[in-house]
Amino acid sequence: MVRTVSIGNQDFEKIRERNCFYVDKTRFIKEWWEQGDEVTLITRPRRFGKTLTMSMMEKFFSVEYAGRENLFEGLNIWKEEKYRKLQGTYPVIQLSFADVKENSFDQARKALCRIIKLLYDKNDFLLKGELLSADEKEEFRKISVDMEDHTAAFSLKILSLYLSRYHGKKVLIFLDEYDTPMQEAYVNGYWEELVSFTRSLFNATFKTNPYLERAIMTGITRVSRESMFSDLNHLEVVTTTSEKYQDSFGFTQEEVYEALREYGLSDRREEVKKWYDGFVFGKHADMYNPWSIVNYLDKKKAAPYWVNTSSNSLAGKLVQEGSPELKMTMERLMQGEIFHTVFDEQVAYENLKGGEGAVWSLLLASGYLRAEQTEFNLDTGETEYDLKLTNMEVRIMFRQIIRDWFGACRPVNNAFLQAMFAGDLEGMNEYMNDITSEIFSFFDTGGGFSGRAQPEKFYHGFVLGMMVELQEKYVISSNRESGYGRYDVMLEPREAGADAIIIEFKSVRSRRGETLESAVQGALEQIEKKQYEAQLRARGIPAERIRKYGFAFEGKEVLIGR
């Protein structure tokens, strides 16, 4: 009998009891237990089974599920007698920060305290009898949404004490989506306040907690040790490039193909691979996002399921606000190229605005990029990465983000493109100046318009926009060697008979006496001097089918000539 495909079900107990589709990942229990690490932080992109895994861990270890062998019978973990005896033998504190997505620190703090209060309510049986002293019972009742910082900081440590006293055994703590509040704090501007609050909570819970047996934390990002885990020097961090647990989260290609066989979809292997393959964890390539695969099994058609599951606002914000160099790199990535760089996998949110390395780190951890290859350089002490957009789903996501940038003026943008292909120079100038007046302020996110920097940010964003709108009809290439203040773009038609286009950008150097008119002329002269059309002529496009345009920027004003 074919199992039911249950969308969005992250409760291990429900999945097993209802005979829902499930890929057996219980081997992780044995692997983690035998490692013996006291506190493990595992980072994986969203929708990669982290929450389901934490649910599985709770159901396996918690004394509340003692005797629930039916949940694990027939699975890998149940093949060994040692682990059968381990099931249901530990007090467990299970919590998740996944829903803490507030706009202010006060609201985020209350949300975190509410989660802790619910844990205390769940364990209020501890107040019965003489297990706790009168003072301890009074402290227990102080746990509330509005408790003071010092009470909140020690709350999970104190609960560990009470539970270990009651059960005669140290506790296991499973914290899911630990970094969700931190991403929201960065986006909404209360990062420092939240870091201060959670650092104290994590230190007391995971560092100075003598009642803790072991713990697992999961999240998307590895927040920098300096900002969040400065006191947790025993933390074992497992990132997407680590070999530990490399196939425990996400589906392997073999698991995907077996699922397709179960649902009579084996003939769709190539389609599924084209859309969803591409994730790499450790040395294990060909990993798939479970959310996309489960949705494909249910709906039996390819679509961008994963990229639509939650807001991609942070990824879009980082690229939008990024430097011209970052946008140029995104152009290359959108064209399917590999980008070689060096960075630290720890995500320092406080550095996201100032360092591209932090951006690449976050995009890699979030699953938008994959590491084709990593290598530790012994001479520099740095890790080098070859990065690429993960798969078709991710490419579609970035295309939509870029479209959204130009959403407010898309009709004008489309009118500009029509004018360009029609050779209507007057229309091109009119429409482009309408676009810049609308969009420059959007890209001017650094706190003040700069006549030098913002035009370059703009036209790199503009080139990304062209790639999105025109890539089905044109092969779009750009000058990788361009220096500051100039940039060229080439549009080669995919269909015979259509015109090719060469564009050269120039920023006006007013201190050198340049004007918009002279900058346009300089751009056109550069096209000729560097013989940009030779590449097109070599591919059989006649000279009369090659249009050449010079774009000059001065502040928000643009002049186009040919």
N, C-alpha and C positions, 0 to 999 in steps of 0.2 A: 504493500500500500504506500503510495506516494505521500510524503509528509507535507503538512500544511506549511505554506510560506507565510510567516508572520512578520509584517513590516513594523519596525520600530520597537519590537519586544526585546528589552534588555534585562529581563528577569530570568535567571537560569532555571529557577523552580517552575515557572509557568511554561517555559519552552519545553522542558523535559516532561512535565505532566500532560501537556497537550499534544505531545508528539509532533512538535514543530520542527522545521528544517534547522539543523544544527550541525556545524562542523566541529568534530571532537578536538578540543584544545586542552583537555585535562592533563596532558603530559606536562604542561606548564607547572602544575602543582608540585610534581616530583622534582622538576628542574630547579624551581625556586627553593623548595625546602632543603634540597641537598646542597645548594650553594652556601646556606648558612649566613647570608648577609643580614645584618641587623635592620638596616633601613635601605630600601631599594626604591629609587625613582625611575620610572619607566616612561619615556616619552614616545608617543605615536600620534600621527595626525588624527583629526576628528573622525568619528564613525569607523574606527578600526577595531572595535570590540573591546575597548578598555573597560567600559562600564559592565558589559556582560561578563568579562573575566573577573572583575571584582565581585560581582554577584555570585559567580561560581565559587570563588575563594571563600566567601562568607558561608555559603551553603555547605561547603566541604568541612571547614574547620569549626564553625560555631557550635557551641554546646546546645544552642536552640534547635539545631538540626540533627542532634544525635538520633540515631536509629532511622535516618532517612536514606537508607542504602538504595532505595528505588531510584533516587535521582542520579546515581552514578553507575548502577549496574549496566554492564555492556560497554562502558567507556574504558579508555586506555588506563586510567588511574586505578580501576577496580581489578586489574589483572594481578596486582601485587598485594599479598597478605599484609605486608607492613603498612600500607596506606589504607587498607580497609580498617585497620585498627586505629588509625589516626583520625578518621572522619568523626566529626562532632565532639571533639575533646578539648577545645580551647574557648575561653571567653573572647569575643570579638567585638571591637568597636568599628562599625562601618559607617562612613559618612561621605557625602559628595558635595562639592562646591559648584556643581554644574549650573545651578539655577541662580547663582549670585552674579547678576548682570545689571547692576544699578548705575545710576547716573551721578551719584555723589558718594563721598566717603561715609557720611552718616548713615545713608541707606544701606550701603554695602556692609558696614559694621553691624548694623541691626540684623541683616540677613544672615551673617555668619553666626552671630550670637543666637539667633533663632534656631539654627541647625543644631547648635550645641544644647540648647534648651530642650529640643525634641529628644535628643539622646538621653538626657537626664530623665525626662518624662517616661521614656521607654523603660528605663531601669529604676523606676521609683520603688520597686519592690525592696530595694536596698534600705529604704527607710523603716521597714518593718523589723521588729525584734530589736536585739541589742548589738547587731553587727557594727553599727555606727554609734559613736558617742553622741551626747547631746549637742556638743559643739559642732561635730561633723554634720549632724542632721541640719543644724542651723545654716552651715555653709552650703550644704546641698540645696537648701531652699532659696539661697541667694542667686542661684543661676537663673538668669532672666534675659530677655531681649535687651534690657538697658543696664546690664551689669557693668561694673567698672572694668577698666582695661586689665588691671592686675588679676582680677577674678577670672576674666575670660582667658588670659594667658595660661593660667594654671588649671583650667577647667578639665581638659582632657587628661592631663596627668593625674588629677585627683580622682576622676572617674576610673582611670586605670587601677589606682590603688584600691578603690572600693570593690571593683569587680574581681581583682586578683585575690583580695581577702575573702570574698564570698565563695569563689570557686577553688581557691587553693592553688592557683596557677596564674602565671603572668599572661598578659593579654596580647592579642594580635590586633593591629590597627591598620585598616584599609581606607585610605583617603583617595577618592576619585576626583579627577578634574581639579587638582589643586590650584592650577594657574588661571582658570577662567576669570576669577575676580581681578587678577592682575592685568589681563588684557583689557578688561573693561576700565580699570583704573587708568591705564595708559591713554586709552582713547578719550576718556572723559576728564582727564586732568587731575586725578587725585592719587597718583602713583606713590609719592613719598609717604603720605599718610597711611596708605594701606600697607606698604612695606613695613613700616614701623610696627603696625599692629600684628601682622601675620608673622613677622620674624620672632617676636616674643612668644607667640602661640606655638610655632614650630619648634623653637628651641626647648621649651618646657615639655612638649609632647614627645619629641623624637630624640633629643640630645640628653637631657638630664632626667629621664624617666626610668627609674629602677624597676618599674612594674611592667615594662614593655618587653615582650619576648622578641617580636619582629614586627616590621611594618612595611607596607607597600604604598607608594604614592604614584598616581598616574596623572599625566597631563599631556599637553601638546608640546610645550616648550620646556627647555632646561633653563630656568631663570638663573642668572649669574649667581655664583656663590657669594660674591661680594655684596650683592644687594639683598639676597634673601636667605642664603644658607651659610653665612659666615661662621656660624658656630657648629655646623653639622659636618665635622671633618671625617665622620665615619660613613657618610652617605655614599652608596653605590649607585652611580648614575648610568642608566642604559638608554642611549639615544638611538636614532635611526641608523647610525653608522656602526653601532656596537654589534658584536657577534652573539652576545647573550640573548636568548629568547627571540632569535631573529625570525623564526617562523611561528611564534606563539600568538601574534596579533596580525590579523589579515589572513587572506586565503592564499595558499600556494597555487601554482598553475595546475598541479595534479588534483588538488581539492576542487578547483573550479571546474575542471573537465569532468570529474566524477559527479558533481552537482548537475552539470548540463546533461550528462547521461541519464541521471535519475529522473529528470523532468522531460526527457525526450527531445533535448535540444543539442545533441552532439554535433549536428551539422552547422551549428552557429559558432563554433570555436574561433574561427578567424575573425568574425565580427566582434566577439567579446574581447579577444586579445587586442584588436586594433583600438577599441575604445577604452579599455580599462586596465590593461597591463602596463607596467612601467615602474611600480614602486620597488625600491631596493632597501632591504634592512640587513645591515651587516654585510655578509657576502652572499646573501640569499636574494637573487634577482627574481623577476617574474612574480612579484607579489601583487595581489588584487585587493581593492577596497571592498569589504564585506557588504557595505550598504548598497553599492552599485550592483553587485552580483545578486543580492537577494531581491532587489527591485527588478532586475532583468529576469530572474526566474519567475517572478510574479506577473510581470507585464509582457514578457516575451518580446521586447523590442528595445533597441539601443536608444539611450537618451542620457543627458548629463545629470544623473541622479545625485551624485555626491556633491557637486559644486553648488547645487541648489538647496542643500540641507540647512545651511545657516548663513549668517551674514559674512561676506568676504570684505567688509568695510576696511579692516585693518590692512589687508594686503593691498587693496586699492589705494588707501591713504598713503602707504609707504612709497608706492611707485609714483603716485601723483606728486607728492612732496619731494621726491628724490631729485638728485642732481641730474644735470644733462648726461653725465657719464652713465648713471644708473638707467636712465631712459634709453640710452643708446644700447646698453647691454640687453634691455628688455626687447629691443628691436631684433637683436641677434637671436635671442631665445625664441621669440615668436616665429622666426624663420626656421626653427629646428636646429640651430647651431648649439655647440657646446661652449660653455664659458668657464675658463680656468681662473681660479681665485684662491685666496688664502683668508681664512677667518677662524674665529673661535666659536664652537658650537653653543657655548653658553649665550643665551639671549639677554643682553643688557638693555632693558627697555629704555633706560635713561640715555642710551647712546643711539637709539634708532634714528633720531633726527640728524645726528652728526656723522654717523659712520655707516658706509655701505656694508661692511662686514656683518654688522648686527642685522641688517635687512636680509642679507642672504641666509644668515643663520635661522631667522624666523621663517622665511619662505621654505627652507629645507625641512625644518621641523614640522611645518604645517602641511607638508606633502605636496606643495606646489612645484617644488624642484626635487629632482632626484640626483644623487651622487653617482655618476657613471664610474668614477674612480676616486679613491682617496689615498693619499700617500703622506706619511710623516717625514718631513725634511730634517735629517739629523743635524745639518749645518745651521739651520735657522731656528730649529725647535718649533716649527709651525706645521700645521696640517694643510696640505694643498688639496683642492677639490676641483673636479671636472663636473660642472652642473648642467642640467638640461631640464626643460619643462617635462613634467612627469608623463603625461599622456594626452590624448585628445580631449578628455574631459576638462583638464586644467587649461589647455589652450582655449577652449570655448569660454571658460570662466574669465580669462584675461581679456578676451575679445569683448565680452559683455561689459567688463569694467571700463574698458577704453571707450566703448560706445556710450556708456553712461556719462563719461566726462564731457562729451560733446552733445549730450542729450538736449540741453536747453537751446542749442543753436543748430540742431541737426538739419532742419529744413534749409537753413542758410548754407551750411556746410555742403549739403548735397547740391544746392544751386551753384556753389563755387566749383565743385567738381565737374558739373555739367558745362559750366562756362569754360573751364580749362580744356576739356576735351573738344569743345567747339571752337577753341581758339579765340574766345571773346575776352580780350585783354581788359576792356573797360569793366565788364561784368566781374572778372576775377578780382580786380582791385576793389570794387565796391563790396563784394561779398566777403573778401578776406578781411577788410577793415571792420566789417560788422562782426566777424568771428572774433577778431582779436579784442575788441572792446568788451565782448561778452566773456571770453575765456581767459584772458590774461589775469583777471582778478581771481579766477578759480585756481590757476597755477601759482599765483602769488600768495603762498601759504606761509611764508617765512617771516611775516611781520613787516611788510613794507616793500613797495615796488622798487626794483633795481633796474635801471636802464640797461645795464650790462648782462646781469644774470638771468632775468626773467625772459627776455626774448629767446635765449637759448633753451631754457626750460620749455617754453611754449612750442617752439618749432620741433623739438624732439617729441613732445606729446602729439603734435600735429602729424608727424610722420607715422607714429604708432596708429593714429586714427586712420590715416590713409591705408596702412597695412590691413587694418580690420575691414575697411569698407571695400577695398579694391583687390584683395589678394586672390579672389576667385578668377579675376580677369587679367591680373597683371602679376608678374614676378617683380617684387619690389626690393631693390638693394640700396644700400647707403654706404657712404664713404667711412670706412672704419678708422681711417687715419686722420680724420678732420681735426683741426686745431680749434682753439677757442675763437668763436665769432664767425665761423663759416661751416657749412655743411651741405653736402649734395645728395640728391636722391635720384634714382633711375627707375622708371617704370617701363618694363619690357612686356609687351602684350603677349598673352598666351595664344591668341588667335591670329592667324595670318591676316594681313590687310589693315589692322588697327594701328594707330599712331603710337610711337614710343615717346616718352617724355623724360627730359632731364631738367632737374631743378637745382639751383645753387642758392644757398642762403648766405646773407651777409648782415652782420650787425654794423650800424653806422658808427664810425670812430670820429665823433665830432671834434675831439681834441686835435685830430690830424687834419681837420678842415673838410672831412667827408660830408656829403649830403646824401639824401635818399637816392637822388638821381645818379650821383657818382658811384654809390655803392652798387646799384643795379648794374651799371655799366661794368664795374669791376667783377661782378658775379658772372656776367655773360662772357667777359674776356677770359675768365678762369676756365669756363667750360671749354672754350676753344683752345686755350693754351695747353690744357692737360688732356685734350683730345678724348673727352669722356664718351664721345659718340663712336669711337673706334670699336668698342666692345659690341655695340648694337649693330654696326655695319658688318662686323665679322660674323654675325648671326643672320645675315641676309636681309636686314631692314634697310631700305634705301634712305638716302639723306633727306629726301623730301617728306619722309614719314617720321622724321625725328624732330620734335618740338623742344625748344630750349627756353627756359624761363629763369630770370634772376629775381630773387626776393630780397628786398632790403628792409631791415627793421630799425626803427628809431623810437624807443619807448614803445607805446602801443600803436604807433603808426606804421603802416606797411605800404611799400610801393613795389609793384610787379612790372617787369619789362621783359621784352624778348628781342 
